[in-house]
């Protein structure tokens, strides 16, 4: 791992972002996938499988094509890419920008692409029970729309206190190689991470 940073107390900067549509094609895997009615479009709100919570994932890369990952405060050895729930009626792309800002303070980004389908993972029984108590809803797992974003700012913009609207989730962060991101993830997220990185592979080479 490179450039490991502890929780920053700097105030995040707020800068505009611009979006570029970039259709992606997924390889065949045994993952559950729900394709959009127009696979080359972005930010589809087509419904994921019943019983799965709508969620977005953000693969944030720097100019060196390393990927942003952070360790959870509640599970210090669990590293992940930013992610979060989609609000009722919210466009997934809008949700991705919002979640990234809330979790990392980052706003200086360019949208490079989107995986054109929902990717799902199931919660292990203990995680499902914990989240049932936390959320008040019993979800089988999460159905995610994934976006590739390029970081355009300076690293002092990264602030794990986020924008102050949500309780901090992460304790430290690092830029990682794709292989490291998968290795450091919890087991039940690894198949989705592998699929996401395949979809964005040519941006990471």
Buried (B, 14 or more C-beta within 10 A) or exposed (E): EEEEEEBBEEEBBEEEBEBEEBEBEBEEEEBBBBEBEEEEEBBBEEEBEEEBBBBBBBBBBBEEEBBBBBBBBEEEEBBBBBBBBBEEEBBBBEBBBBBBBBBBBBBBBEBBBBBBBBBBBBBEEEBBEEBEEEEEEEBBBBBBBBBBBBBBBEEEBBBBBBBEEBEBBBBBBBBBBBEBBBEBBBEEBBBBBBBBBBBBEEBBE
